[in-house]
């Protein structure tokens, strides 16, 4: 099955929301400073979304673990 690029964008956004909250919480526990934690989170949210998008697109080209549909497969 082939995924369209916009699916990768939506997945990237949802994953980064969760990941950024995690980074901010960890940063707050380490620094004890909410402003610093928010700064760290706001920087990494953009860099990691871009990295994830290209990572996802690259994996879309790799057939590892995928089952190729046969010509006689029934689809609805």
Secondary structure, DSSP 8 states (H G I E B T S, - for coil): ----HHHHHHHHHHHHHHHHHHHHHHHHHHH--HHHHHHHHHHHHHHHHHHHHHHHHHHHT--TT-----TT----
